[in-house]
Amino acid sequence: MLAAWAAGYVGRRFHAGGRGDGALDCWGLVLAVYRDVFDIDLPDPMAGLAPSIETADVALVACSRLPEWQQPTSKAAPGDVVIMRMAGLPLHCGIAVSRTHMLHTLEGVGAIIEPFRGRAWANRLIGIWHHDGMGAANV
């Protein structure tokens, strides 16, 4: 079963560097969900930087290494952050909405729900991170 809150984000437009209520990039979507649904304000290492491959890579790697994040086993829980490779680098993320599906946004597509272990993403999956503010992890 998918998390009920996910439907409210499906269809949101993609915009590189997007952080507002309108169009969002993948990290902007994570920031919005954590703020709106879980009442957790995450840092935005990309704030004030022009969106680029380099800044996306730094943001995702830095946030996954902050002390409030932990990498659980392969079992995802709604709200966990799923980090994936694009062009061989950790450039994309989504939010688990079930043990098998994620909400994420892509250029030209917008926000959608897809299986993160499906054909399109299984070989790109780097890991699943759990934020301490979400309660006990699936470790």
MARDREN-214244 format. One record per residue: residue number from 1; residue in one letter; x negated, y negated, z of N, C-alpha, C in turn. Coordinates in nm, 4 decimals, always signed. Example, Ala and Ser with C-alpha at 12.3 -4.5 7.8 and 13.67 -1.06 7.14 Angstrom:
[1; 'A'; [-1.3190; +0.5690; +0.7800]; [-1.2300; +0.4500; +0.7800]; [-1.3200; +0.3300; +0.7800]]
[2; 'S'; [-1.2850; +0.2250; +0.7080]; [-1.3670; +0.1060; +0.7140]; [-1.2900; -0.0030; +0.7870]]
This chain:
[1; 'M'; [-0.0839; +0.1179; +0.0000]; [+0.0000; +0.0000; +0.0000]; [-0.0887; -0.1246; +0.0000]]
[2; 'L'; [-0.0532; -0.2207; -0.0825]; [-0.1299; -0.3447; -0.0928]; [-0.0875; -0.4419; +0.0161]]
[3; 'A'; [-0.1822; -0.5229; +0.0625]; [-0.1533; -0.6259; +0.1614]; [-0.0510; -0.7240; +0.1035]]
[4; 'A'; [+0.0504; -0.7570; +0.1825]; [+0.1597; -0.8435; +0.1362]; [+0.1108; -0.9820; +0.0933]]
[5; 'W'; [+0.0081; -1.0339; +0.1583]; [-0.0396; -1.1679; +0.1273]; [-0.1016; -1.1787; -0.0117]]
[6; 'A'; [-0.1438; -1.0678; -0.0699]; [-0.2164; -1.0700; -0.1976]; [-0.1326; -1.1265; -0.3119]]
[7; 'A'; [-0.0044; -1.0976; -0.3128]; [+0.0825; -1.1403; -0.4233]; [+0.0820; -1.2919; -0.4412]]
[8; 'G'; [+0.0643; -1.3652; -0.3345]; [+0.0647; -1.5112; -0.3427]; [-0.0557; -1.5695; -0.4158]]
[9; 'Y'; [-0.1559; -1.4890; -0.4409]; [-0.2767; -1.5360; -0.5088]; [-0.2875; -1.4859; -0.6528]]
[10; 'V'; [-0.2136; -1.3818; -0.6857]; [-0.2182; -1.3265; -0.8218]; [-0.1711; -1.4335; -0.9206]]
[11; 'G'; [-0.2480; -1.4484; -1.0278]; [-0.2126; -1.5461; -1.1302]; [-0.2796; -1.6814; -1.1133]]
[12; 'R'; [-0.3451; -1.7066; -0.9997]; [-0.4164; -1.8338; -0.9837]; [-0.5231; -1.8437; -1.0920]]
[13; 'R'; [-0.5371; -1.9599; -1.1486]; [-0.6325; -1.9814; -1.2568]; [-0.7769; -1.9756; -1.2077]]
[14; 'F'; [-0.8677; -1.9340; -1.2962]; [-1.0110; -1.9339; -1.2690]; [-1.0702; -2.0670; -1.3110]]
[15; 'H'; [-1.1609; -2.1181; -1.2289]; [-1.2415; -2.2342; -1.2661]; [-1.3756; -2.2197; -1.1951]]
[16; 'A'; [-1.4855; -2.2241; -1.2702]; [-1.6188; -2.2126; -1.2106]; [-1.6378; -2.3219; -1.1064]]
[17; 'G'; [-1.6736; -2.2842; -0.9856]; [-1.6924; -2.3798; -0.8768]; [-1.5626; -2.4226; -0.8115]]
[18; 'G'; [-1.4492; -2.3658; -0.8538]; [-1.3187; -2.4060; -0.8004]; [-1.3039; -2.3740; -0.6530]]
[19; 'R'; [-1.2619; -2.4753; -0.5756]; [-1.2433; -2.4581; -0.4319]; [-1.1108; -2.5153; -0.3829]]
[20; 'G'; [-1.0313; -2.5721; -0.4730]; [-0.9074; -2.6368; -0.4318]; [-0.7894; -2.5421; -0.4310]]
[21; 'D'; [-0.6713; -2.6006; -0.4219]; [-0.5483; -2.5213; -0.4199]; [-0.5092; -2.4740; -0.5592]]
[22; 'G'; [-0.5676; -2.5312; -0.6609]; [-0.5361; -2.4911; -0.7977]; [-0.6220; -2.3759; -0.8432]]
[23; 'A'; [-0.7181; -2.4044; -0.9287]; [-0.8052; -2.3013; -0.9859]; [-0.9223; -2.2722; -0.8927]]
[24; 'L'; [-0.9626; -2.1446; -0.8902]; [-1.0687; -2.0991; -0.8004]; [-1.1661; -2.0077; -0.8735]]
[25; 'D'; [-1.2910; -2.0058; -0.8294]; [-1.3817; -1.9008; -0.8751]; [-1.3744; -1.7886; -0.7720]]
[26; 'C'; [-1.4568; -1.6844; -0.7898]; [-1.4426; -1.5677; -0.7019]; [-1.4709; -1.6007; -0.5553]]
[27; 'W'; [-1.5761; -1.6773; -0.5262]; [-1.6038; -1.7123; -0.3865]; [-1.5007; -1.8121; -0.3353]]
[28; 'G'; [-1.4523; -1.9011; -0.4222]; [-1.3446; -1.9928; -0.3831]; [-1.2182; -1.9183; -0.3426]]
[29; 'L'; [-1.1895; -1.8074; -0.4112]; [-1.0745; -1.7237; -0.3761]; [-1.0947; -1.6608; -0.2386]]
[30; 'V'; [-1.2152; -1.6104; -0.2121]; [-1.2449; -1.5536; -0.0799]; [-1.2284; -1.6609; +0.0273]]
[31; 'L'; [-1.2841; -1.7793; +0.0043]; [-1.2714; -1.8889; +0.1007]; [-1.1248; -1.9221; +0.1283]]
[32; 'A'; [-1.0443; -1.9306; +0.0219]; [-0.9023; -1.9651; +0.0368]; [-0.8262; -1.8591; +0.1147]]
[33; 'V'; [-0.8476; -1.7320; +0.0832]; [-0.7770; -1.6247; +0.1535]; [-0.8168; -1.6218; +0.3006]]
[34; 'Y'; [-0.9458; -1.6307; +0.3284]; [-0.9897; -1.6280; +0.4680]; [-0.9319; -1.7458; +0.5459]]
[35; 'R'; [-0.9285; -1.8643; +0.4849]; [-0.8750; -1.9836; +0.5503]; [-0.7230; -1.9727; +0.5680]]
[36; 'D'; [-0.6522; -1.9399; +0.4597]; [-0.5059; -1.9420; +0.4609]; [-0.4428; -1.8230; +0.5310]]
[37; 'V'; [-0.4993; -1.7046; +0.5123]; [-0.4376; -1.5825; +0.5635]; [-0.4934; -1.5431; +0.6995]]
[38; 'F'; [-0.6255; -1.5537; +0.7153]; [-0.6897; -1.5030; +0.8365]; [-0.7356; -1.6117; +0.9321]]
[39; 'D'; [-0.7166; -1.7387; +0.8962]; [-0.7543; -1.8524; +0.9800]; [-0.9032; -1.8481; +1.0163]]
[40; 'I'; [-0.9860; -1.8133; +0.9171]; [-1.1312; -1.8092; +0.9342]; [-1.1926; -1.9016; +0.8295]]
[41; 'D'; [-1.2674; -2.0014; +0.8760]; [-1.3369; -2.0918; +0.7841]; [-1.4764; -2.0372; +0.7580]]
[42; 'L'; [-1.4968; -1.9881; +0.6367]; [-1.6271; -1.9353; +0.5978]; [-1.7150; -2.0477; +0.5458]]
[43; 'P'; [-1.8462; -2.0344; +0.5602]; [-1.9362; -2.1351; +0.5026]; [-1.9357; -2.1243; +0.3508]]
[44; 'D'; [-1.9640; -2.2352; +0.2870]; [-1.9755; -2.2344; +0.1414]; [-2.1152; -2.2807; +0.1033]]
[45; 'P'; [-2.2079; -2.1854; +0.0877]; [-2.3448; -2.2232; +0.0526]; [-2.3553; -2.2951; -0.0815]]
[46; 'M'; [-2.2492; -2.2892; -0.1625]; [-2.2517; -2.3545; -0.2928]; [-2.1992; -2.4978; -0.2879]]
[47; 'A'; [-2.1524; -2.5424; -0.1711]; [-2.0957; -2.6770; -0.1602]; [-2.1969; -2.7808; -0.2090]]
[48; 'G'; [-2.1528; -2.8635; -0.3013]; [-2.2367; -2.9692; -0.3540]; [-2.3313; -2.9267; -0.4650]]
[49; 'L'; [-2.3322; -2.7972; -0.4983]; [-2.4191; -2.7491; -0.6056]; [-2.3372; -2.7254; -0.7320]]
[50; 'A'; [-2.3991; -2.7453; -0.8461]; [-2.3325; -2.7150; -0.9728]; [-2.3188; -2.5637; -0.9850]]
[51; 'P'; [-2.2020; -2.5142; -1.0277]; [-2.1870; -2.3690; -1.0428]; [-2.2824; -2.3138; -1.1479]]
[52; 'S'; [-2.3509; -2.2080; -1.1122]; [-2.4428; -2.1431; -1.2047]; [-2.4668; -2.0013; -1.1567]]
[53; 'I'; [-2.5311; -1.9223; -1.2396]; [-2.5654; -1.7854; -1.1996]; [-2.6525; -1.7888; -1.0747]]
[54; 'E'; [-2.7487; -1.8790; -1.0693]; [-2.8407; -1.8828; -0.9560]; [-2.7685; -1.9170; -0.8258]]
[55; 'T'; [-2.6786; -2.0155; -0.8273]; [-2.6109; -2.0529; -0.7031]; [-2.5117; -1.9458; -0.6603]]
[56; 'A'; [-2.4464; -1.8786; -0.7546]; [-2.3548; -1.7702; -0.7182]; [-2.4308; -1.6564; -0.6537]]
[57; 'D'; [-2.5450; -1.6215; -0.7085]; [-2.6287; -1.5146; -0.6544]; [-2.6704; -1.5482; -0.5115]]
[58; 'V'; [-2.7179; -1.6694; -0.4881]; [-2.7616; -1.7119; -0.3556]; [-2.6455; -1.7100; -0.2576]]
[59; 'A'; [-2.5295; -1.7596; -0.2979]; [-2.4139; -1.7653; -0.2076]; [-2.3718; -1.6269; -0.1623]]
[60; 'L'; [-2.3573; -1.5347; -0.2542]; [-2.3110; -1.4006; -0.2180]; [-2.4127; -1.3261; -0.1342]]
[61; 'V'; [-2.5397; -1.3363; -0.1694]; [-2.6423; -1.2673; -0.0919]; [-2.6531; -1.3290; +0.0473]]
[62; 'A'; [-2.6522; -1.4612; +0.0565]; [-2.6647; -1.5277; +0.1865]; [-2.5479; -1.4931; +0.2777]]
[63; 'C'; [-2.4278; -1.4979; +0.2264]; [-2.3114; -1.4702; +0.3104]; [-2.3078; -1.3251; +0.3553]]
[64; 'S'; [-2.3557; -1.2349; +0.2738]; [-2.3559; -1.0942; +0.3140]; [-2.4626; -1.0661; +0.4187]]
[65; 'R'; [-2.5545; -1.1608; +0.4395]; [-2.6619; -1.1397; +0.5380]; [-2.6446; -1.2233; +0.6637]]
[66; 'L'; [-2.5369; -1.2981; +0.6756]; [-2.5124; -1.3739; +0.7978]; [-2.4737; -1.2773; +0.9093]]
[67; 'P'; [-2.5039; -1.3102; +1.0346]; [-2.4809; -1.2154; +1.1438]; [-2.3344; -1.1769; +1.1650]]
[68; 'E'; [-2.2412; -1.2596; +1.1244]; [-2.0999; -1.2247; +1.1456]; [-2.0451; -1.1262; +1.0422]]
[69; 'W'; [-2.1282; -1.0871; +0.9467]; [-2.0891; -0.9889; +0.8456]; [-2.1584; -0.8564; +0.8737]]
[70; 'Q'; [-2.0881; -0.7482; +0.8525]; [-2.1487; -0.6166; +0.8621]; [-2.1013; -0.5328; +0.7454]]
[71; 'Q'; [-2.1832; -0.4398; +0.7067]; [-2.1467; -0.3541; +0.5954]; [-2.0951; -0.2215; +0.6508]]
[72; 'P'; [-1.9625; -0.1991; +0.6416]; [-1.9067; -0.0741; +0.6910]; [-1.9329; +0.0405; +0.5938]]
[73; 'T'; [-1.8779; +0.1548; +0.6239]; [-1.8881; +0.2672; +0.5324]; [-1.8095; +0.2334; +0.4063]]
[74; 'S'; [-1.7939; +0.3280; +0.3205]; [-1.7271; +0.3044; +0.1929]; [-1.5778; +0.2788; +0.2079]]
[75; 'K'; [-1.5240; +0.2913; +0.3284]; [-1.3809; +0.2664; +0.3485]; [-1.3554; +0.1174; +0.3637]]
[76; 'A'; [-1.2786; +0.0625; +0.2727]; [-1.2454; -0.0790; +0.2786]; [-1.1147; -0.0983; +0.3546]]
[77; 'A'; [-1.1030; -0.2126; +0.4189]; [-0.9790; -0.2530; +0.4848]; [-0.9367; -0.3861; +0.4254]]
[78; 'P'; [-0.8066; -0.4162; +0.4216]; [-0.7641; -0.5454; +0.3692]; [-0.8400; -0.6604; +0.4358]]
[79; 'G'; [-0.8925; -0.7485; +0.3513]; [-0.9696; -0.8618; +0.3979]; [-1.1196; -0.8433; +0.3851]]
[80; 'D'; [-1.1663; -0.7199; +0.3706]; [-1.3099; -0.6986; +0.3510]; [-1.3514; -0.7575; +0.2162]]
[81; 'V'; [-1.4735; -0.8042; +0.2088]; [-1.5249; -0.8640; +0.0854]; [-1.6027; -0.7585; +0.0076]]
[82; 'V'; [-1.5672; -0.7458; -0.1189]; [-1.6285; -0.6497; -0.2101]; [-1.7245; -0.7280; -0.2993]]
[83; 'I'; [-1.8533; -0.6875; -0.2989]; [-1.9521; -0.7569; -0.3809]; [-1.9965; -0.6654; -0.4942]]
[84; 'M'; [-1.9988; -0.7233; -0.6148]; [-2.0280; -0.6469; -0.7360]; [-2.1346; -0.7154; -0.8211]]
[85; 'R'; [-2.1951; -0.6365; -0.9070]; [-2.2941; -0.6866; -1.0014]; [-2.2246; -0.7337; -1.1294]]
[86; 'M'; [-2.2793; -0.8382; -1.1825]; [-2.2469; -0.8810; -1.3186]; [-2.3819; -0.9222; -1.3772]]
[87; 'A'; [-2.4100; -0.8781; -1.4974]; [-2.5400; -0.9037; -1.5606]; [-2.6538; -0.8535; -1.4712]]
[88; 'G'; [-2.6283; -0.7463; -1.3955]; [-2.7305; -0.6855; -1.3118]; [-2.7571; -0.7552; -1.1792]]
[89; 'L'; [-2.6872; -0.8646; -1.1521]; [-2.7095; -0.9429; -1.0299]; [-2.5828; -0.9446; -0.9439]]
[90; 'P'; [-2.5973; -0.9669; -0.8117]; [-2.4788; -0.9740; -0.7249]; [-2.4057; -1.1071; -0.7438]]
[91; 'L'; [-2.3290; -1.1153; -0.8518]; [-2.2677; -1.2422; -0.8918]; [-2.1163; -1.2475; -0.8740]]
[92; 'H'; [-2.0537; -1.1400; -0.8305]; [-1.9074; -1.1395; -0.8275]; [-1.8577; -1.0798; -0.6976]]
[93; 'C'; [-1.7448; -1.1299; -0.6514]; [-1.6857; -1.0748; -0.5296]; [-1.5347; -1.0748; -0.5412]]
[94; 'G'; [-1.4749; -0.9943; -0.4579]; [-1.3307; -0.9859; -0.4466]; [-1.2958; -0.9582; -0.3019]]
[95; 'I'; [-1.1679; -0.9479; -0.2736]; [-1.1206; -0.9216; -0.1383]; [-1.0373; -0.7952; -0.1418]]
[96; 'A'; [-1.0718; -0.7004; -0.0567]; [-0.9946; -0.5768; -0.0507]; [-0.8513; -0.6078; -0.0075]]
[97; 'V'; [-0.7549; -0.5515; -0.0804]; [-0.6139; -0.5657; -0.0445]; [-0.5560; -0.4303; -0.0030]]
[98; 'S'; [-0.6393; -0.3273; -0.0141]; [-0.6068; -0.1920; +0.0314]; [-0.7400; -0.1172; +0.0390]]
[99; 'R'; [-0.7353; +0.0107; +0.0675]; [-0.8594; +0.0896; +0.0712]; [-0.9193; +0.1089; -0.0678]]
[100; 'T'; [-0.8405; +0.0840; -0.1729]; [-0.8855; +0.1131; -0.3089]; [-0.8790; -0.0048; -0.4056]]
[101; 'H'; [-0.8092; -0.1108; -0.3708]; [-0.7878; -0.2220; -0.4637]; [-0.8395; -0.3536; -0.4070]]
[102; 'M'; [-0.8751; -0.4429; -0.4994]; [-0.9241; -0.5754; -0.4615]; [-0.8496; -0.6827; -0.5395]]
[103; 'L'; [-0.8451; -0.7994; -0.4804]; [-0.7994; -0.9208; -0.5449]; [-0.9255; -0.9952; -0.5852]]
[104; 'H'; [-0.9342; -1.0344; -0.7105]; [-1.0495; -1.1117; -0.7569]; [-1.0057; -1.1967; -0.8743]]
[105; 'T'; [-1.0920; -1.2860; -0.9171]; [-1.0586; -1.3747; -1.0279]; [-1.1726; -1.3756; -1.1296]]
[106; 'L'; [-1.1340; -1.3798; -1.2550]; [-1.2299; -1.3775; -1.3652]; [-1.1974; -1.4880; -1.4651]]
[107; 'E'; [-1.3007; -1.5405; -1.5272]; [-1.2817; -1.6406; -1.6305]; [-1.1972; -1.5829; -1.7436]]
[108; 'G'; [-1.0986; -1.6571; -1.7883]; [-1.0120; -1.6138; -1.8967]; [-0.9004; -1.5204; -1.8537]]
[109; 'V'; [-0.9018; -1.4787; -1.7277]; [-0.8004; -1.3851; -1.6772]; [-0.7254; -1.4447; -1.5593]]
[110; 'G'; [-0.7982; -1.5057; -1.4667]; [-0.7387; -1.5563; -1.3435]; [-0.7405; -1.4482; -1.2366]]
[111; 'A'; [-0.6660; -1.4709; -1.1298]; [-0.6658; -1.3789; -1.0158]; [-0.5773; -1.2581; -1.0446]]
[112; 'I'; [-0.6360; -1.1403; -1.0243]; [-0.5673; -1.0136; -1.0501]; [-0.6026; -0.9125; -0.9411]]
[113; 'I'; [-0.5278; -0.8054; -0.9364]; [-0.5568; -0.6940; -0.8463]; [-0.5982; -0.5751; -0.9319]]
[114; 'E'; [-0.7126; -0.5163; -0.8979]; [-0.7654; -0.4013; -0.9712]; [-0.8306; -0.3047; -0.8727]]
[115; 'P'; [-0.8431; -0.1777; -0.9113]; [-0.9171; -0.0836; -0.8262]; [-1.0675; -0.1141; -0.8324]]
[116; 'F'; [-1.1316; -0.1271; -0.7170]; [-1.2744; -0.1578; -0.7197]; [-1.3604; -0.0347; -0.7436]]
[117; 'R'; [-1.3007; +0.0818; -0.7402]; [-1.3737; +0.2039; -0.7754]; [-1.3246; +0.2610; -0.9091]]
[118; 'G'; [-1.2489; +0.1806; -0.9832]; [-1.2013; +0.2218; -1.1147]; [-1.3110; +0.2086; -1.2189]]
[119; 'R'; [-1.2778; +0.2435; -1.3417]; [-1.3767; +0.2424; -1.4506]; [-1.4483; +0.1093; -1.4677]]
[120; 'A'; [-1.3755; +0.0013; -1.4540]; [-1.4348; -0.1300; -1.4807]; [-1.5367; -0.1727; -1.3751]]
[121; 'W'; [-1.5218; -0.1289; -1.2499]; [-1.6040; -0.1831; -1.1418]; [-1.6872; -0.0812; -1.0644]]
[122; 'A'; [-1.6590; +0.0457; -1.0722]; [-1.7277; +0.1458; -0.9887]; [-1.8797; +0.1396; -1.0014]]
[123; 'N'; [-1.9306; +0.1252; -1.1214]; [-2.0761; +0.1212; -1.1411]; [-2.1369; -0.0141; -1.1057]]
[124; 'R'; [-2.0524; -0.1111; -1.0807]; [-2.1000; -0.2452; -1.0453]; [-2.0915; -0.2723; -0.8954]]
[125; 'L'; [-2.0257; -0.1859; -0.8232]; [-2.0032; -0.2053; -0.6796]; [-2.1355; -0.2014; -0.6038]]
[126; 'I'; [-2.1645; -0.3078; -0.5307]; [-2.2837; -0.3136; -0.4462]; [-2.2479; -0.2696; -0.3051]]
[127; 'G'; [-2.1397; -0.3237; -0.2531]; [-2.1002; -0.2895; -0.1171]; [-1.9769; -0.3635; -0.0735]]
[128; 'I'; [-1.9308; -0.3267; +0.0439]; [-1.8113; -0.3851; +0.1037]; [-1.8531; -0.4414; +0.2387]]
[129; 'W'; [-1.8237; -0.5685; +0.2618]; [-1.8635; -0.6346; +0.3857]; [-1.7411; -0.6708; +0.4683]]
[130; 'H'; [-1.7570; -0.6573; +0.5986]; [-1.6499; -0.6851; +0.6946]; [-1.6935; -0.8022; +0.7829]]
[131; 'H'; [-1.6047; -0.8968; +0.8030]; [-1.6332; -1.0134; +0.8876]; [-1.5901; -0.9834; +1.0306]]
[132; 'D'; [-1.6741; -1.0167; +1.1274]; [-1.6441; -0.9898; +1.2686]; [-1.5109; -1.0502; +1.3134]]
[133; 'G'; [-1.4728; -1.1611; +1.2544]; [-1.3481; -1.2279; +1.2923]; [-1.2236; -1.1498; +1.2530]]
[134; 'M'; [-1.2411; -1.0441; +1.1754]; [-1.1291; -0.9627; +1.1293]; [-1.0986; -0.8475; +1.2238]]
[135; 'G'; [-1.1737; -0.8320; +1.3319]; [-1.1522; -0.7193; +1.4220]; [-1.2457; -0.6045; +1.3887]]
[136; 'A'; [-1.2152; -0.4872; +1.4409]; [-1.3031; -0.3712; +1.4258]; [-1.3199; -0.3318; +1.2796]]
[137; 'A'; [-1.4415; -0.2992; +1.2430]; [-1.4734; -0.2551; +1.1071]; [-1.4504; -0.1045; +1.0938]]
[138; 'N'; [-1.4519; -0.0603; +0.9719]; [-1.4345; +0.0817; +0.9408]; [-1.5685; +0.1524; +0.9387]]
[139; 'V'; [-1.6426; +0.1455; +1.0453]; [-1.7756; +0.2064; +1.0462]; [-1.7710; +0.3468; +1.1015]]
